[in-house]
Amino acid sequence: MALEFTDANFQTDVLDSDKLTVIDFWAEWCGPCRAIGPVIEELSKEYSGKVNVGKVNVDHNPSVSVNYGITSIPAILFIKGGKVVDKQIGAVPKSVLDKKIQAHL
């Protein structure tokens, strides 16, 4: 199960983590977000223990979304050591996200 990141836990669960963290910024009303949701869940299972994979609902967590300049969703950020090391805007095949994760492990 993908983790849920919020304005409240983002600092401790993402920025302070020593692991690569993959974050899907999404909203319930976004069709492409719903399409990529199962891919995020698969990545969460496959990389369990190695990579933190989670989601941020932009409607419920405006601070994190604004801080990272999220204007289009789905937006997937790859954060390591508190810094954005890669990003992907829009729904893409799982293989694209897999390659990005591998590049930062």
C-alpha angles and dihedrals in degrees: 000000000000115000121248114233119196140178086263100051102029096097096051100033099040115015096038094043120108091210130084107264123205114199126191111203105205147148133214093240093054114101097198088048090057089047093055095041095089090049090055089050091051092050089049091057096041095050097037110149093012104059131023108231119187150140138243118205102218093204093056099036109043097158096062091042093052093044090058095041094242106179100149128045143244088044118167118199125193110208126186127169090001093301133103105247098174142355141197124201118202134013113307136170117279091248091065092055091042091056092049091050092049091050091059101041 
